[in-house]
Amino acid sequence: MVSELDALSGFEERIQIDFLDRSLLQRSLTHRSYVNENPSIAVHDNERLEFLGDAVLDFIVGAYLFDRDPEMSEGELTMLRAALVRSRTLARFGTQLGIGQCIRLGRGEEESGGRGREPTLCAAFEALVGAIFLDQGLEIVTQWVQKQIAPVLDEIIAASAHKDAKSEFQIWAQAQYNITPRYQVLSSDGPDHDKIFTVAVLIGEQIWGVGRGPSKQTAAQMAAGIAMEQAMESEVMGPQGLLTVSEADG
C-alpha cells in the first residue's frame, strides 16, 4: 500500500514542483469533509488556499493574455480569461494532473463520487496554485500556470469557444432557474461612428454581468462571459453582490 508520504512525492514529481514546505501541498489537497470527519487530527482544509489561488490565477491569466496579444480588446481579454478560469477548465487541469487521486476526502464525500466532482477538482487546483505561490513565489507559480493554460488557450481560440458565452450562460441559467437571460443596453456613449455600448445581462431583475464594447453584440458577449464567472462562483458560494438595473443606474 502506498503511504501518504510516497503519494505526495509522486504527485510532486507529476506536477514538477518540489515543495519546500510539504505541509502546504498536503493542505491544498485536503477537502473540508476530511477535516470534519477527523476532528482529532490537527489539519486544515484547503479553502483558504483556494481563495488565494483564485486571486493568483486571475492575475497570472490576465497578465499572460495582456502580454500575449497587445492588440486584443478588453472584451476579448475578458472573455478569454473567463474561459480559462471557469470551473470546468480548472477541473480539467486538476484531472490532467491527477489531483483527484490525491485529495483527502471524508468517507461520505468519497463514496458519493467526490474525487471526480467538478467543484472539488476546481477548488483543489486553485488551492494548489495558492500553495505553489506561497512555497515557491510569484515567478515559479507564473511559469507553472502558464504551462498549464497555454495549450488550452490555443484550443479555445481555435474553436472560438470563448465567443459563445451567451449560449453557455443561457444553458446554465435555464438549467439553474428555468429562465432565459435577457440583455439590456444601459448606455451608449460617443459619436455615432465610434460608439461604446454598455450592456447588462439579467436573470429576472438581477444583473449577472455588465460588458462594454463597440457593438451591442460584443458588449453582450462580454457581459455573458463575466456572468459565467459569477455563475461558477455562485455554485459554490451563492450569488454574491448582484444588483438590479435600478440599483446599477443609481
C-alpha positions as CSV (number, residue, x, y, z in Angstrom):
1,M,0.0,0.0,0.0
2,V,1.4,3.4,-1.0
3,S,2.0,5.7,2.0
4,E,0.7,9.3,2.1
5,L,4.3,10.5,2.0
6,D,5.1,8.4,-1.1
7,A,1.8,9.6,-2.7
8,L,2.8,13.3,-2.1
9,S,6.3,12.6,-3.5
10,G,4.7,11.0,-6.6
11,F,2.4,14.0,-7.0
12,E,5.3,16.4,-6.7
13,E,7.1,14.6,-9.5
14,R,3.9,14.7,-11.7
15,I,3.5,18.4,-11.3
16,Q,7.2,19.0,-11.4
17,I,7.3,21.1,-8.2
18,D,9.5,20.2,-5.2
19,F,7.8,21.8,-2.2
20,L,10.0,23.4,0.4
21,D,7.1,23.1,2.9
22,R,5.2,19.9,2.0
23,S,2.5,20.8,4.5
24,L,1.3,23.4,2.1
25,L,0.9,20.7,-0.6
26,Q,-0.9,18.4,1.8
27,R,-3.2,21.2,2.9
28,S,-4.1,22.1,-0.7
29,L,-5.2,18.5,-1.2
30,T,-7.4,18.3,2.0
31,H,-11.1,18.7,1.5
32,R,-13.3,20.1,4.2
33,S,-15.1,16.7,4.6
34,Y,-11.9,15.1,5.7
35,V,-11.4,17.7,8.4
36,N,-15.0,17.3,9.6
37,E,-14.7,13.5,9.9
38,N,-11.3,13.7,11.6
39,P,-11.7,16.4,14.3
40,S,-8.9,14.8,16.5
41,I,-6.3,15.4,13.8
42,A,-4.7,18.9,13.7
43,V,-5.2,19.6,10.0
44,H,-6.7,22.4,7.9
45,D,-8.8,22.2,4.8
46,N,-7.9,23.8,1.5
47,E,-10.5,26.6,1.4
48,R,-8.2,29.5,2.4
49,L,-5.6,28.3,-0.1
50,E,-8.4,28.1,-2.7
51,F,-9.3,31.7,-2.0
52,L,-5.6,32.8,-2.5
53,G,-5.2,30.6,-5.6
54,D,-8.2,32.1,-7.2
55,A,-6.8,35.6,-6.9
56,V,-3.3,34.5,-8.1
57,L,-4.9,32.7,-11.1
58,D,-6.9,35.8,-12.1
59,F,-3.7,37.9,-12.0
60,I,-1.5,35.5,-13.9
61,V,-4.0,34.7,-16.6
62,G,-4.9,38.3,-17.1
63,A,-1.2,39.3,-17.3
64,Y,-0.5,36.4,-19.7
65,L,-3.3,37.4,-22.0
66,F,-2.4,41.1,-21.9
67,D,1.2,40.4,-22.9
68,R,0.3,37.7,-25.5
69,D,-1.6,40.0,-27.8
70,P,-1.1,43.8,-27.4
71,E,-3.9,44.4,-29.9
72,M,-6.6,42.3,-28.2
73,S,-9.6,44.3,-26.9
74,E,-10.7,44.5,-23.3
75,G,-13.8,42.5,-24.2
76,E,-11.8,39.7,-25.9
77,L,-9.4,39.6,-23.0
78,T,-12.3,39.3,-20.5
79,M,-14.0,36.5,-22.4
80,L,-10.7,34.6,-22.8
81,R,-9.9,34.9,-19.1
82,A,-13.4,33.8,-18.2
83,A,-13.0,30.7,-20.4
84,L,-9.6,29.8,-18.8
85,V,-10.6,30.3,-15.2
86,R,-14.1,28.9,-15.2
87,S,-14.8,25.8,-13.1
88,R,-14.9,23.4,-16.0
89,T,-11.4,24.4,-17.3
90,L,-9.8,24.3,-13.9
91,A,-11.3,21.0,-13.1
92,R,-9.8,19.7,-16.4
93,F,-6.4,20.9,-15.3
94,G,-7.0,19.1,-12.0
95,T,-7.9,15.9,-13.8
96,Q,-4.9,16.0,-16.0
97,L,-2.6,16.4,-13.0
98,G,-4.3,13.5,-11.2
99,I,-5.4,15.7,-8.3
100,G,-8.5,13.6,-7.7
101,Q,-6.4,10.6,-6.8
102,C,-4.6,12.5,-4.1
103,I,-7.3,14.6,-2.4
104,R,-8.0,13.7,1.2
105,L,-11.8,13.3,1.4
106,G,-14.2,12.3,4.1
107,R,-15.7,8.8,3.7
108,G,-19.1,10.1,2.7
109,E,-17.8,12.5,0.2
110,E,-15.6,9.8,-1.4
111,E,-18.4,7.3,-1.6
112,S,-20.6,9.9,-3.3
113,G,-18.0,10.3,-6.1
114,G,-16.2,13.4,-4.7
115,R,-12.9,12.6,-6.4
116,G,-14.4,13.2,-9.8
117,R,-16.7,16.1,-8.9
118,E,-16.0,19.3,-10.9
119,P,-16.3,21.8,-8.0
120,T,-13.9,19.6,-5.9
121,L,-11.3,19.3,-8.6
122,C,-11.6,23.0,-9.4
123,A,-11.2,24.1,-5.8
124,A,-8.2,21.8,-5.3
125,F,-6.5,23.1,-8.4
126,E,-7.0,26.7,-7.2
127,A,-5.7,25.6,-3.7
128,L,-2.6,24.0,-5.3
129,V,-1.9,27.3,-7.2
130,G,-2.1,29.1,-3.9
131,A,0.2,26.6,-2.2
132,I,2.8,26.9,-5.0
133,F,2.7,30.7,-4.8
134,L,3.3,30.6,-1.0
135,D,6.0,28.0,-1.3
136,Q,7.8,29.0,-4.5
137,G,7.0,32.6,-5.1
138,L,5.3,34.5,-8.0
139,E,7.9,33.8,-10.7
140,I,7.7,30.0,-10.3
141,V,3.9,29.8,-10.0
142,T,3.5,32.1,-13.0
143,Q,5.7,29.8,-15.1
144,W,3.8,26.8,-13.8
145,V,0.3,28.2,-14.5
146,Q,1.3,29.4,-18.0
147,K,2.5,25.9,-18.8
148,Q,-1.0,24.6,-17.9
149,I,-3.0,27.2,-19.7
150,A,-1.0,27.7,-23.0
151,P,-2.3,24.6,-24.8
152,V,-5.9,25.1,-23.6
153,L,-5.8,28.7,-24.7
154,D,-4.8,27.7,-28.2
155,E,-7.8,25.2,-28.2
156,I,-10.2,27.9,-27.0
157,I,-9.1,30.4,-29.6
158,A,-9.1,27.9,-32.4
159,A,-12.7,26.8,-31.5
160,S,-13.8,30.4,-30.7
161,A,-15.2,28.8,-27.6
162,H,-14.9,31.9,-25.6
163,K,-17.0,33.9,-28.1
164,D,-20.1,31.9,-27.4
165,A,-20.5,32.9,-23.8
166,K,-24.1,33.9,-24.4
167,S,-25.1,30.4,-25.4
168,E,-23.2,28.9,-22.4
169,F,-24.8,31.3,-19.9
170,Q,-28.2,30.7,-21.4
171,I,-27.8,26.9,-20.9
172,W,-26.7,27.5,-17.3
173,A,-29.5,29.9,-16.5
174,Q,-32.2,27.7,-17.9
175,A,-30.8,24.6,-16.0
176,Q,-30.5,26.5,-12.7
177,Y,-33.5,28.8,-12.8
178,N,-35.6,27.8,-15.8
179,I,-35.2,31.4,-17.1
180,T,-33.7,32.7,-20.3
181,P,-31.3,35.6,-19.6
182,R,-32.2,38.9,-21.1
183,Y,-29.8,41.7,-22.3
184,Q,-30.4,45.3,-21.7
185,V,-28.5,48.3,-23.0
186,L,-27.6,50.5,-20.1
187,S,-25.9,53.3,-22.1
188,S,-24.3,54.2,-25.4
189,D,-21.5,56.8,-25.3
190,G,-19.5,58.6,-28.0
191,P,-20.2,59.8,-31.6
192,D,-22.2,57.7,-34.0
193,H,-19.1,56.4,-35.8
194,D,-17.4,55.4,-32.6
195,K,-20.0,54.4,-30.0
196,I,-19.3,52.3,-26.9
197,F,-22.2,50.3,-25.7
198,T,-22.7,49.1,-22.1
199,V,-24.9,46.1,-21.8
200,A,-26.1,44.1,-18.8
201,V,-27.3,40.5,-18.7
202,L,-30.0,39.8,-16.3
203,I,-31.8,36.8,-14.8
204,G,-35.1,38.1,-13.6
205,E,-34.3,41.5,-12.2
206,Q,-30.7,40.8,-11.1
207,I,-27.7,41.8,-13.1
208,W,-25.2,39.0,-13.5
209,G,-22.7,40.7,-15.8
210,V,-22.0,44.1,-17.4
211,G,-19.9,44.4,-20.6
212,R,-18.7,47.3,-22.8
213,G,-17.9,47.2,-26.5
214,P,-18.1,48.9,-29.9
215,S,-21.3,47.0,-30.7
216,K,-24.2,45.7,-28.7
217,Q,-23.3,42.1,-29.6
218,T,-19.7,42.5,-28.4
219,A,-20.8,44.1,-25.2
220,A,-23.4,41.4,-24.6
221,Q,-20.8,38.6,-25.2
222,M,-18.5,40.3,-22.7
223,A,-21.4,40.6,-20.2
224,A,-22.1,36.9,-20.6
225,G,-18.5,36.0,-20.0
226,I,-18.5,37.9,-16.8
227,A,-21.8,36.3,-15.9
228,M,-20.4,32.9,-16.3
229,E,-17.6,33.7,-13.8
230,Q,-20.3,34.8,-11.4
231,A,-22.3,31.7,-12.1
232,M,-19.4,29.4,-11.3
233,E,-18.8,31.2,-8.0
234,S,-22.5,31.1,-7.1
235,E,-22.5,27.3,-7.4
236,V,-20.1,27.1,-4.5
237,M,-20.8,30.3,-2.5
238,G,-24.2,31.5,-3.6
239,P,-24.9,34.7,-5.6
240,Q,-22.5,37.5,-4.4
241,G,-23.3,41.2,-4.7
242,L,-25.9,41.0,-7.6
243,L,-27.6,44.3,-8.5
244,T,-30.9,45.2,-10.1
245,V,-31.0,47.6,-13.1
246,S,-32.4,50.4,-10.9
247,E,-29.5,49.9,-8.4
248,A,-26.9,49.9,-11.2
249,D,-28.4,53.1,-12.6
250,G,-28.3,54.7,-9.1
